[in-house]
Amino acid sequence: MPLLTKSTMSREREYGMSDEALANAPTVFRENLLEGRVALISGGGSGLGRAMAFLMSRLGAGVMICGRREDKLADAAAAIERLVGGEVGYRPMTIRDPDAVEALIDATWERFGQLDILVNNGGGQFPQAAIDFSDKGWRAVIDTNLNGTWYMMQRAARRWKEQGLPGSIVNIVANVTRGMPQVAHTCAARAGVIYLSKTVSTEWAPLDIRVNCVSPGSIETEGFNVYEESHAAEFRNSNPMRRLGDAYDIAEAVVYLSAASGKFITGEVLTVDGGNQQWGDVWPAGMPDYFDIKP
């Protein structure tokens, strides 16, 4: 959940996995597990999406990534091709635009001749008290996280239906069960995605299209580097394991649901959070004094 501004203070540590780490991190999956398959990953230029692109490429899949910043996409594609040797295409665009989404699906089929896995990882939010949201800020988060995800889901499903092909959709959501203070807009959007996914997983079952969600907890990515050091350091305390997950925890969860291992799973939410949902809350802008009950 990146802030709008980055702290200029020196940091005790830098968060996230390097490209070299993403290319060589141990994985539970066998080599070439996804050979012959093609995955489209939104938000694939950085963070969790970049980790997914690396892992799927390592497992033999053709990968298309999209996002708003062409420089990040180009850098990710070049790094994967250099370190892994996989084929990666990219397209700068916004998932808020249904016509751009349609063009992205077309571009994926033109580049790879197929699409098997859609991962809706693109999204964003900013921490702020809900009472202070502007109408523009609210609409921006809802439009990206809910509407954008829907456009991607529907356009991919339509193409699979036209072609008479199966498909797998994995939506990256959030732990919304107890609400999400300071990011109420994304909580509303992600809850919408979860129940949208459950609904269409039933509607689209006759089409052999599976739809699932992955709900990350406090996962260490380079996005943590934009938080105040004291706030980022507290994220590890949001779960009873009292540590951060890493990007491969989420990437491997996505692969599990996308590969044959998930062939009998649809309409589910796989929560990868170290127990956060039954333990504690994350306060991305710092816990208000009212809730700080430490003696």
Backbone bond lengths (Angstrom), bond angles and torsions (degrees), N, CA, C in turn:
res aa  C-N    CA-C-N  psi(-1)  N-CA   C-N-CA  omega(-1)  CA-C   N-CA-C  phi
1 M - - - 1.450 - - 1.519 109.42 -
2 P 1.314 119.19 82.07 1.456 120.76 -172.47 1.518 113.52 -69.06
3 L 1.306 116.41 142.25 1.452 121.82 172.97 1.522 109.45 -76.00
4 L 1.310 116.11 166.42 1.453 119.81 179.99 1.517 111.83 -75.79
5 T 1.323 117.77 -27.62 1.456 121.07 179.85 1.513 109.84 -125.40
6 K 1.294 115.84 150.92 1.462 121.38 -178.76 1.519 110.62 -102.38
7 S 1.306 114.91 135.16 1.455 119.05 178.16 1.517 110.28 -65.31
8 T 1.324 115.82 138.31 1.463 120.06 178.19 1.514 111.91 -92.94
9 M 1.324 116.68 1.77 1.458 120.11 -179.55 1.522 109.95 -71.74
10 S 1.332 117.07 148.35 1.453 120.55 175.98 1.522 109.31 -65.64
11 R 1.331 116.33 149.17 1.443 121.53 -174.68 1.519 109.94 -112.45
12 E 1.330 114.68 148.27 1.456 118.93 176.36 1.521 110.93 -72.20
13 R 1.334 117.17 -28.49 1.454 121.10 -179.25 1.510 109.15 -152.11
14 E 1.310 116.01 159.21 1.454 122.30 173.04 1.515 107.89 -106.77
15 Y 1.323 116.76 136.25 1.452 122.01 -176.60 1.532 111.19 -94.81
16 G 1.331 114.80 157.65 1.453 121.21 173.59 1.520 113.09 105.51
17 M 1.353 115.16 164.91 1.464 122.53 178.83 1.519 109.70 -98.78
18 S 1.310 117.31 136.02 1.457 121.39 176.26 1.523 109.66 -71.52
19 D 1.325 116.60 165.86 1.460 119.94 176.73 1.521 111.07 -60.98
20 E 1.327 116.69 -37.89 1.462 120.21 178.61 1.528 110.77 -62.73
21 A 1.342 116.41 -40.15 1.459 119.95 177.41 1.523 111.13 -66.31
22 L 1.321 117.21 -41.06 1.464 120.35 178.70 1.531 111.23 -63.97
23 A 1.306 116.42 -33.04 1.464 120.14 -178.74 1.521 113.05 -77.89
24 N 1.329 116.84 -19.35 1.474 119.49 -172.53 1.522 114.56 -125.81
25 A 1.307 117.96 -1.05 1.469 120.22 -178.90 1.526 110.14 -60.52
26 P 1.329 118.32 140.89 1.467 120.35 177.14 1.528 110.65 -59.56
27 T 1.312 116.02 145.02 1.458 121.24 176.07 1.526 109.39 -134.78
28 V 1.321 116.00 148.03 1.464 120.40 -179.99 1.528 111.54 -77.91
29 F 1.332 116.81 -11.31 1.456 119.70 -173.33 1.531 111.98 -90.75
30 R 1.320 115.00 148.64 1.458 120.39 -179.50 1.525 110.88 -74.39
31 E 1.298 114.96 154.98 1.454 121.58 178.06 1.528 110.04 -60.77
32 N 1.318 116.61 140.95 1.465 123.82 177.15 1.528 113.71 64.67
33 L 1.332 117.38 23.15 1.456 121.01 178.44 1.526 111.95 -56.90
34 L 1.334 116.72 -37.59 1.466 121.36 -176.40 1.527 112.94 -105.48
35 E 1.323 117.17 19.55 1.462 120.31 179.72 1.524 109.99 -59.87
36 G 1.344 115.67 134.78 1.452 120.53 -179.80 1.514 114.40 86.33
37 R 1.332 117.23 2.62 1.448 121.10 179.84 1.531 109.77 -115.23
38 V 1.320 115.08 157.50 1.466 121.09 -177.91 1.526 109.07 -126.40
39 A 1.330 115.92 131.97 1.462 122.10 -179.96 1.518 110.13 -118.74
40 L 1.311 116.44 138.74 1.459 123.80 172.85 1.522 107.52 -111.33
41 I 1.341 116.60 123.76 1.463 122.00 -174.66 1.522 108.80 -124.16
42 S 1.325 117.10 117.08 1.465 119.37 175.27 1.528 109.11 -81.84
43 G 1.320 115.07 152.43 1.461 119.08 -175.34 1.511 111.72 62.76
44 G 1.325 116.69 34.83 1.459 121.24 -172.44 1.511 115.76 -85.41
45 G 1.328 117.88 1.41 1.455 119.53 -176.88 1.508 115.04 -85.83
46 S 1.330 117.43 -14.10 1.460 119.31 -176.34 1.521 110.05 -155.20
47 G 1.326 115.69 170.53 1.457 121.76 172.17 1.514 114.58 56.59
48 L 1.324 115.21 -135.67 1.459 120.51 -176.98 1.523 111.77 -63.29
49 G 1.335 116.63 -38.92 1.465 119.12 -180.00 1.511 112.86 -63.23
50 R 1.307 116.79 -38.15 1.464 121.01 178.11 1.531 109.98 -64.79
51 A 1.344 116.60 -41.48 1.465 120.34 177.73 1.525 111.06 -63.01
52 M 1.318 117.59 -41.69 1.465 120.83 177.51 1.524 110.89 -61.82
53 A 1.332 116.41 -43.15 1.455 120.18 -179.85 1.524 110.99 -62.85
54 F 1.335 116.76 -42.32 1.461 120.00 177.12 1.523 110.73 -61.36
55 L 1.328 116.93 -49.33 1.459 119.40 -175.36 1.521 111.36 -65.61
56 M 1.309 117.93 -45.09 1.461 119.15 -179.26 1.524 111.28 -64.53
57 S 1.317 116.53 -36.16 1.466 119.50 175.36 1.528 110.57 -65.13
58 R 1.318 117.29 -42.34 1.459 121.13 177.51 1.526 111.44 -59.67
59 L 1.332 115.85 -31.53 1.466 120.27 -178.21 1.516 112.70 -89.64
60 G 1.340 116.97 6.75 1.451 120.48 170.88 1.505 116.26 100.46
61 A 1.318 119.61 0.99 1.462 121.39 -178.78 1.523 111.26 -79.77
62 G 1.329 116.06 149.36 1.447 120.70 163.26 1.519 107.49 -77.82
63 V 1.324 117.55 140.85 1.466 120.52 -172.81 1.524 110.30 -130.48
64 M 1.316 115.05 132.61 1.460 122.21 169.71 1.517 107.25 -114.90
65 I 1.326 117.48 130.92 1.449 121.61 178.00 1.525 109.58 -119.40
66 C 1.307 115.74 150.18 1.458 119.90 177.36 1.522 109.23 -138.55
67 G 1.308 115.40 163.51 1.456 122.30 179.90 1.511 108.43 173.30
68 R 1.316 116.45 179.03 1.460 119.80 -176.38 1.524 113.12 -83.12
69 R 1.348 118.19 -27.12 1.462 120.60 -173.66 1.529 111.06 -104.94
70 E 1.318 114.93 111.42 1.460 119.90 -177.45 1.522 111.80 -62.93
71 D 1.340 117.98 -35.17 1.458 119.34 -177.76 1.527 111.38 -62.71
72 K 1.332 117.16 -40.72 1.459 120.01 178.82 1.517 111.47 -67.83
73 L 1.316 116.49 -40.48 1.461 120.23 179.61 1.526 110.88 -63.98
74 A 1.329 115.84 -46.10 1.461 120.13 -179.91 1.522 111.29 -62.30
75 D 1.336 116.01 -39.96 1.458 120.40 179.24 1.526 111.00 -64.97
76 A 1.332 117.20 -43.21 1.459 120.57 179.26 1.521 110.91 -63.90
77 A 1.337 116.83 -45.45 1.463 120.17 -179.62 1.522 111.19 -61.44
78 A 1.340 116.39 -42.91 1.461 119.95 -179.62 1.522 111.13 -65.80
79 A 1.329 116.84 -39.92 1.467 120.56 -179.59 1.520 111.10 -65.31
80 I 1.330 117.10 -42.06 1.465 120.37 179.50 1.520 110.55 -66.00
81 E 1.314 116.87 -44.33 1.464 119.73 179.67 1.524 111.45 -64.03
82 R 1.347 116.56 -35.60 1.465 120.49 -179.49 1.524 112.30 -74.01
83 L 1.322 116.64 -42.59 1.463 120.28 -172.06 1.528 113.75 -94.62
84 V 1.321 116.27 -24.75 1.466 119.96 -176.39 1.521 111.87 -114.89
85 G 1.334 115.82 -33.34 1.452 119.35 -179.25 1.512 113.91 88.76
86 G 1.335 117.23 9.09 1.454 120.11 -178.64 1.517 112.45 -81.47
87 E 1.340 115.26 164.69 1.459 121.07 177.24 1.519 108.70 -92.69
88 V 1.323 115.94 121.04 1.461 121.14 -176.69 1.516 109.16 -130.52
89 G 1.320 116.20 125.51 1.451 121.74 171.72 1.516 109.36 -105.59
90 Y 1.317 117.23 159.36 1.462 119.41 177.68 1.515 110.31 -146.78
91 R 1.316 114.58 155.15 1.465 120.85 179.97 1.528 109.40 -147.77
92 P 1.342 117.45 117.09 1.461 119.56 175.37 1.521 110.00 -74.25
93 M 1.325 117.17 130.72 1.456 121.95 -178.69 1.523 108.91 -172.56
94 T 1.321 116.19 174.86 1.453 120.77 173.82 1.518 109.44 -117.99
95 I 1.318 115.88 133.27 1.456 119.92 179.13 1.525 111.58 -74.10
96 R 1.323 117.88 -6.52 1.470 120.59 175.94 1.524 111.86 -70.17
97 D 1.319 117.17 -19.11 1.464 122.89 -174.89 1.521 109.31 -101.85
98 P 1.331 119.61 109.52 1.471 120.12 -177.59 1.525 113.19 -62.12
99 D 1.327 117.83 -31.25 1.464 119.16 177.53 1.530 110.70 -67.88
100 A 1.339 116.46 -38.38 1.465 119.87 176.99 1.516 110.84 -65.99
101 V 1.325 117.00 -35.57 1.466 120.77 177.10 1.524 109.76 -64.69
102 E 1.327 116.71 -44.30 1.464 120.87 178.19 1.527 110.59 -58.39
103 A 1.342 115.99 -43.51 1.465 120.32 179.05 1.527 111.24 -65.48
104 L 1.321 117.41 -34.32 1.464 121.49 177.62 1.526 111.25 -64.90
105 I 1.325 116.66 -44.18 1.465 120.04 177.50 1.525 109.94 -61.40
106 D 1.336 115.95 -43.05 1.471 119.68 177.04 1.523 110.89 -59.39
107 A 1.338 116.37 -45.72 1.462 120.78 -177.69 1.522 111.51 -63.45
108 T 1.325 117.08 -35.88 1.461 120.64 178.96 1.526 110.25 -65.69
109 W 1.323 116.55 -44.60 1.472 119.96 178.94 1.531 110.79 -66.45
110 E 1.323 116.87 -37.94 1.461 119.39 179.02 1.520 111.46 -65.73
111 R 1.323 116.85 -39.06 1.465 121.14 -177.42 1.524 111.85 -74.81
112 F 1.336 117.19 -43.14 1.459 120.71 -170.87 1.524 114.31 -114.45
113 G 1.334 116.96 -12.63 1.460 119.58 179.59 1.512 114.57 78.78
114 Q 1.326 117.85 4.86 1.457 121.44 -179.27 1.520 109.41 -171.63
115 L 1.337 114.85 170.76 1.457 122.85 170.90 1.518 106.54 -149.22
116 D 1.316 116.84 127.51 1.459 121.26 -177.20 1.522 113.00 -115.68
117 I 1.329 116.60 -33.42 1.461 121.59 -172.78 1.521 108.81 -132.90
118 L 1.318 116.28 128.48 1.461 121.75 173.47 1.520 108.25 -114.30
119 V 1.320 116.48 125.63 1.466 121.38 175.67 1.519 108.10 -116.52
120 N 1.324 116.13 113.62 1.458 121.87 178.25 1.521 108.87 -90.95
121 N 1.314 114.50 90.51 1.457 121.95 -179.28 1.525 111.62 -106.17
122 G 1.338 117.46 -18.60 1.456 120.63 -177.02 1.518 112.03 -66.68
123 G 1.297 116.02 141.00 1.466 121.13 178.77 1.510 110.01 167.56
124 G 1.309 115.81 -176.46 1.453 118.95 179.30 1.506 111.14 178.82
125 Q 1.307 115.67 164.32 1.450 123.03 179.72 1.522 109.40 -164.23
126 F 1.305 116.49 173.60 1.454 121.56 176.79 1.522 107.48 -138.07
127 P 1.331 118.35 142.17 1.460 120.27 -179.68 1.529 111.54 -77.87
128 Q 1.320 115.13 129.92 1.459 120.20 178.99 1.527 108.27 -167.27
129 A 1.304 116.81 148.57 1.467 120.01 173.65 1.523 108.84 -61.27
130 A 1.342 116.38 134.28 1.466 120.35 -174.66 1.521 112.34 -58.76
131 I 1.306 117.06 -33.65 1.462 119.89 -177.87 1.526 111.75 -64.74
132 D 1.329 116.62 -18.89 1.465 121.21 -178.14 1.526 113.57 -99.56
133 F 1.341 119.10 -0.96 1.466 120.53 179.12 1.529 110.26 -57.12
134 S 1.303 116.16 135.70 1.462 120.09 167.20 1.526 108.64 -82.72
135 D 1.311 116.62 159.62 1.465 119.65 176.94 1.529 110.59 -61.08
136 K 1.329 116.24 -38.96 1.452 120.62 -179.66 1.524 110.94 -64.68
137 G 1.341 117.03 -43.89 1.456 120.37 179.49 1.512 111.96 -63.53
138 W 1.329 116.48 -42.61 1.470 120.84 177.88 1.524 110.60 -59.85
139 R 1.337 116.36 -49.83 1.466 120.10 -177.68 1.521 111.54 -62.87
140 A 1.322 117.32 -37.40 1.463 120.26 -177.94 1.521 111.35 -62.33
141 V 1.336 117.08 -43.67 1.461 120.73 -178.63 1.528 110.88 -70.80
142 I 1.331 117.20 -44.74 1.462 120.21 178.66 1.522 110.59 -63.18
143 D 1.326 116.84 -42.07 1.462 120.28 -176.62 1.521 111.47 -65.23
144 T 1.318 117.14 -38.79 1.462 119.77 179.71 1.531 111.64 -75.92
145 N 1.323 115.98 -54.11 1.462 119.78 -169.51 1.523 113.73 -76.12
146 L 1.319 117.90 -33.07 1.470 120.35 -179.91 1.520 111.62 -100.76
147 N 1.325 117.14 -58.71 1.459 119.00 -177.16 1.521 112.22 -64.55
148 G 1.342 116.42 -43.78 1.464 119.22 -179.79 1.515 112.07 -61.42
149 T 1.321 116.26 -42.36 1.468 119.99 177.17 1.519 110.57 -61.64
150 W 1.327 116.57 -41.70 1.470 120.06 179.22 1.523 111.80 -63.04
151 Y 1.335 117.74 -45.53 1.467 119.04 179.03 1.523 110.74 -56.56
152 M 1.320 116.66 -43.40 1.467 120.58 -179.94 1.525 110.96 -63.76
153 M 1.316 116.85 -45.09 1.462 121.03 -179.78 1.523 111.37 -61.29
154 Q 1.332 115.87 -50.42 1.462 119.55 -174.52 1.525 111.78 -66.62
155 R 1.330 116.97 -43.26 1.475 118.81 -178.02 1.519 111.30 -65.82
156 A 1.335 117.48 -39.09 1.463 119.65 176.82 1.526 110.39 -65.54
157 A 1.330 116.84 -43.97 1.464 120.43 -179.21 1.523 111.47 -63.26
158 R 1.313 116.66 -40.61 1.468 119.42 177.43 1.520 111.41 -60.27
159 R 1.326 116.12 -41.86 1.466 119.32 -179.39 1.531 110.94 -66.27
160 W 1.322 116.97 -41.99 1.468 119.66 177.58 1.522 110.79 -63.11
161 K 1.326 117.08 -40.12 1.466 120.12 178.38 1.521 110.74 -63.31
162 E 1.331 117.36 -45.25 1.465 121.29 178.86 1.521 112.08 -59.06
163 Q 1.337 115.24 -39.00 1.458 120.66 -176.37 1.531 112.62 -87.31
164 G 1.333 116.74 -8.72 1.464 120.16 -176.87 1.522 112.58 66.91
165 L 1.335 116.21 36.04 1.461 121.73 -175.23 1.526 111.12 -115.94
166 P 1.335 117.04 152.22 1.465 120.24 174.15 1.519 110.72 -76.84
167 G 1.318 116.48 167.40 1.457 120.23 177.00 1.513 110.87 -159.29
168 S 1.322 114.44 161.29 1.468 121.26 177.19 1.517 108.81 -130.41
169 I 1.328 116.15 130.46 1.457 122.50 176.55 1.522 108.64 -118.02
170 V 1.321 116.38 131.44 1.462 121.73 173.75 1.522 107.92 -124.47
171 N 1.318 116.63 121.16 1.459 122.38 -179.98 1.526 109.88 -104.52
172 I 1.326 116.20 128.44 1.458 120.58 176.52 1.520 107.51 -85.75
173 V 1.339 116.09 121.71 1.454 121.16 -175.16 1.531 110.18 -120.21
174 A 1.322 117.96 -136.62 1.464 121.03 -178.40 1.522 108.46 -159.70
175 N 1.327 115.78 168.53 1.465 121.14 177.84 1.527 109.09 -80.91
176 V 1.322 115.61 97.12 1.464 119.68 -172.89 1.529 112.97 -107.99
177 T 1.333 117.84 0.84 1.460 121.15 -171.59 1.515 112.93 -56.26
178 R 1.345 116.65 -40.59 1.467 120.70 -177.64 1.519 112.00 -108.00
179 G 1.329 116.01 16.59 1.451 119.70 -175.98 1.515 110.95 82.55
180 M 1.335 116.60 169.78 1.463 122.08 -177.42 1.523 108.91 -138.60
181 P 1.338 117.78 88.52 1.468 120.04 -179.61 1.515 112.15 -55.53
182 Q 1.311 115.66 140.24 1.471 126.19 177.69 1.522 113.58 77.83
183 V 1.325 118.53 -4.22 1.464 121.50 173.30 1.535 109.15 -139.85
184 A 1.332 115.42 50.12 1.462 120.16 -177.10 1.519 112.14 -61.42
185 H 1.333 117.42 -30.91 1.463 119.98 -179.56 1.530 111.03 -65.02
186 T 1.329 116.66 -45.60 1.461 117.75 179.58 1.522 111.41 -72.04
187 C 1.330 117.58 -30.13 1.461 120.50 175.45 1.523 109.80 -60.71
188 A 1.319 117.18 -44.67 1.462 121.33 178.72 1.520 110.90 -62.56
189 A 1.327 116.34 -44.70 1.459 120.05 -178.33 1.522 111.92 -67.06
190 R 1.338 117.30 -45.20 1.464 119.99 -177.46 1.529 111.43 -67.99
191 A 1.338 116.83 -36.39 1.460 119.00 175.15 1.518 110.18 -61.94
192 G 1.327 116.36 -39.15 1.455 120.28 175.76 1.515 112.03 -61.41
193 V 1.330 117.21 -42.24 1.468 120.58 179.24 1.526 110.66 -63.95
194 I 1.332 117.31 -40.59 1.467 120.10 -178.92 1.523 110.85 -60.38
195 Y 1.326 116.88 -48.59 1.465 118.76 -176.08 1.518 112.36 -79.78
196 L 1.318 117.66 -24.66 1.459 120.59 167.57 1.523 110.13 -62.32
197 S 1.331 116.02 -45.00 1.467 120.80 -179.54 1.528 111.45 -62.21
198 K 1.321 116.21 -43.88 1.464 119.56 178.78 1.527 111.18 -62.07
199 T 1.329 115.92 -38.22 1.458 119.95 -178.41 1.525 112.26 -69.14
200 V 1.332 116.68 -51.17 1.465 117.83 -176.65 1.524 111.94 -75.24
201 S 1.334 117.68 -18.87 1.470 117.59 174.76 1.527 110.43 -61.95
202 T 1.331 116.60 -30.59 1.465 120.44 175.10 1.525 110.67 -78.34
203 E 1.340 116.73 -47.52 1.464 119.75 -179.61 1.521 112.34 -59.70
204 W 1.329 116.54 -36.27 1.457 119.94 -173.19 1.527 113.55 -96.79
205 A 1.330 117.07 0.42 1.466 119.18 177.67 1.535 112.35 -57.74
206 P 1.359 119.55 -39.97 1.470 118.47 177.23 1.528 113.91 -62.97
207 L 1.350 116.03 -19.02 1.466 120.95 178.28 1.529 111.84 -89.46
208 D 1.324 116.76 0.37 1.464 122.72 -176.36 1.526 111.34 61.98
209 I 1.334 114.79 38.60 1.461 121.39 175.79 1.524 107.65 -111.72
210 R 1.318 116.52 117.88 1.458 121.81 178.17 1.522 109.80 -94.66
211 V 1.330 116.16 142.61 1.468 121.53 -179.18 1.521 108.72 -133.82
212 N 1.319 116.37 120.35 1.465 121.93 -179.43 1.526 109.86 -136.98
213 C 1.317 115.01 170.41 1.463 121.52 178.38 1.527 109.70 -128.62
214 V 1.321 115.23 151.49 1.460 122.52 168.78 1.523 107.39 -119.91
215 S 1.324 115.58 128.78 1.461 121.42 -177.56 1.526 109.76 -112.05
216 P 1.327 118.48 101.82 1.463 120.67 -179.80 1.525 111.99 -77.92
217 G 1.325 115.67 149.69 1.453 121.49 168.09 1.514 109.11 -93.66
218 S 1.327 117.24 -136.93 1.462 121.59 179.24 1.521 108.98 -81.14
219 I 1.307 115.40 98.08 1.462 122.88 -176.53 1.522 108.94 -108.85
220 E 1.296 116.56 125.43 1.458 121.14 -177.37 1.524 110.90 -73.47
221 T 1.309 116.12 117.58 1.464 122.59 170.24 1.518 107.79 -135.80
222 E 1.329 115.87 176.90 1.457 119.08 178.57 1.526 111.69 -64.52
223 G 1.342 117.35 -16.54 1.458 119.90 176.50 1.515 113.32 -61.06
224 F 1.343 116.91 -24.43 1.467 119.97 177.48 1.525 112.01 -63.43
225 N 1.311 117.13 -23.32 1.459 120.17 -174.76 1.522 113.26 -69.30
226 V 1.341 118.08 -10.96 1.461 119.47 178.94 1.519 111.95 -91.55
227 Y 1.330 117.87 -5.09 1.455 120.93 178.43 1.525 110.93 -86.41
228 E 1.316 115.62 155.45 1.458 119.28 168.73 1.526 108.16 -56.86
229 E 1.316 116.01 140.31 1.466 121.19 -175.73 1.528 111.79 -54.00
230 S 1.318 116.59 -42.63 1.468 119.77 -177.11 1.523 111.71 -66.23
231 H 1.328 117.05 -34.71 1.458 120.54 179.05 1.527 110.42 -71.99
232 A 1.327 117.11 -45.13 1.460 120.84 179.57 1.521 111.04 -61.40
233 A 1.327 117.21 -37.62 1.459 121.08 -178.30 1.526 111.77 -65.74
234 E 1.324 117.94 -23.72 1.456 121.78 -178.31 1.528 113.35 -83.14
235 F 1.330 117.91 -14.78 1.467 119.70 -175.81 1.528 111.74 -60.12
236 R 1.323 116.95 -32.38 1.466 120.41 -179.27 1.518 112.09 -63.61
237 N 1.321 117.55 -22.26 1.455 121.14 -178.21 1.525 113.14 -87.66
238 S 1.340 116.74 7.97 1.463 119.70 -179.02 1.526 112.38 -85.81
239 N 1.324 118.05 1.57 1.461 120.87 179.85 1.529 109.43 -141.34
240 P 1.349 117.84 156.58 1.460 120.18 -175.90 1.525 113.77 -69.51
241 M 1.345 117.66 -15.97 1.468 119.78 174.31 1.523 111.10 -77.15
242 R 1.330 116.00 -16.89 1.465 124.66 177.29 1.525 112.55 52.70
243 R 1.310 113.72 48.25 1.458 120.45 173.48 1.520 108.75 -152.66
244 L 1.314 115.90 169.57 1.454 122.08 177.57 1.524 110.10 -93.91
245 G 1.318 116.03 145.97 1.454 119.57 167.26 1.520 109.73 -78.97
246 D 1.334 116.35 169.51 1.459 119.05 174.78 1.525 109.96 -117.95
247 A 1.324 115.23 169.84 1.466 120.16 -172.61 1.524 112.52 -60.35
248 Y 1.330 117.36 -29.44 1.463 119.21 179.75 1.530 111.97 -72.77
249 D 1.321 118.46 -22.65 1.462 119.60 173.25 1.527 110.07 -58.34
250 I 1.316 116.37 -39.74 1.466 120.74 -179.64 1.528 110.49 -81.32
251 A 1.317 117.50 -42.56 1.464 120.21 -179.79 1.525 111.10 -59.19
252 E 1.335 117.44 -41.74 1.459 119.80 -179.81 1.532 111.36 -70.61
253 A 1.324 117.61 -32.10 1.464 120.34 175.35 1.523 110.50 -64.23
254 V 1.320 116.42 -40.33 1.467 121.17 178.32 1.525 110.32 -63.93
255 V 1.322 116.63 -44.39 1.464 119.97 178.55 1.527 110.77 -62.82
256 Y 1.329 116.97 -42.54 1.467 120.51 179.20 1.527 111.38 -54.98
257 L 1.338 116.43 -44.36 1.466 119.85 -179.25 1.527 112.07 -74.66
258 S 1.321 117.47 -28.01 1.464 121.72 -175.14 1.522 113.42 -84.96
259 A 1.315 116.47 -31.64 1.466 121.40 -175.65 1.528 110.90 -82.72
260 A 1.320 116.27 -175.55 1.464 120.70 179.57 1.522 112.24 -61.01
261 S 1.326 117.37 -22.24 1.465 121.14 177.09 1.520 112.16 -60.41
262 G 1.338 117.38 -23.90 1.451 121.48 -179.13 1.515 114.02 -106.06
263 K 1.321 117.50 16.91 1.470 120.95 -171.56 1.525 113.98 -63.37
264 F 1.343 118.65 -19.57 1.463 121.54 179.70 1.524 111.21 -115.21
265 I 1.338 115.34 26.60 1.469 121.20 -179.44 1.523 108.56 -122.22
266 T 1.314 116.72 122.42 1.463 120.98 173.17 1.522 109.13 -152.93
267 G 1.317 115.87 148.62 1.455 121.57 -178.90 1.508 114.42 76.62
268 E 1.333 117.63 15.72 1.459 121.63 -174.57 1.531 112.14 -104.60
269 V 1.322 114.58 159.63 1.459 122.11 170.81 1.523 107.35 -117.95
270 L 1.317 116.57 114.83 1.461 122.09 176.46 1.522 107.78 -92.48
271 T 1.323 116.72 111.37 1.461 121.74 -176.73 1.526 109.80 -93.51
272 V 1.311 115.74 124.69 1.465 122.39 -178.07 1.524 106.58 -123.83
273 D 1.334 116.01 87.05 1.464 118.59 -168.58 1.518 114.68 -143.60
274 G 1.334 118.72 10.19 1.457 120.19 -179.96 1.512 113.59 64.05
275 G 1.339 117.28 18.36 1.457 120.98 -179.78 1.517 114.26 92.33
276 N 1.329 117.05 11.94 1.470 120.59 -177.32 1.525 113.14 -55.66
277 Q 1.334 116.78 -39.41 1.464 118.08 -171.43 1.531 113.24 -65.19
278 Q 1.328 118.55 -20.53 1.460 118.74 176.72 1.526 112.19 -110.80
279 W 1.327 116.59 13.60 1.473 118.96 -171.79 1.519 113.17 -123.28
280 G 1.310 117.92 -61.35 1.458 118.74 -171.26 1.507 113.14 -153.94
281 D 1.313 115.18 174.47 1.453 122.22 -179.68 1.523 110.22 -107.35
282 V 1.332 114.58 155.58 1.459 121.48 172.10 1.524 107.72 -103.21
283 W 1.324 116.22 128.81 1.455 121.29 176.80 1.529 107.38 -111.22
284 P 1.339 118.67 91.99 1.474 120.42 -172.58 1.516 114.45 -63.35
285 A 1.323 117.55 -23.03 1.469 120.04 177.95 1.524 111.84 -106.32
286 G 1.330 116.72 13.50 1.454 120.85 -178.63 1.515 112.15 95.39
287 M 1.329 117.32 141.39 1.465 121.36 -178.21 1.532 111.08 -70.26
288 P 1.337 118.11 128.17 1.476 120.11 175.90 1.529 111.04 -62.18
289 D 1.294 116.13 149.89 1.465 120.70 -179.19 1.522 112.67 -54.42
290 Y 1.318 116.96 -35.41 1.460 121.84 -177.30 1.531 111.97 -56.93
291 F 1.345 115.74 -35.72 1.470 121.12 -175.84 1.526 113.14 -93.96
292 D 1.307 117.02 -6.37 1.460 120.97 -179.26 1.523 108.27 -85.47
293 I 1.339 115.33 99.17 1.478 120.09 -174.41 1.530 111.79 -103.69
294 K 1.323 116.79 13.64 1.458 118.98 176.88 1.525 109.69 -64.99
295 P 1.340 118.56 138.38 1.469 120.60 -179.89 1.519 111.25 -66.89
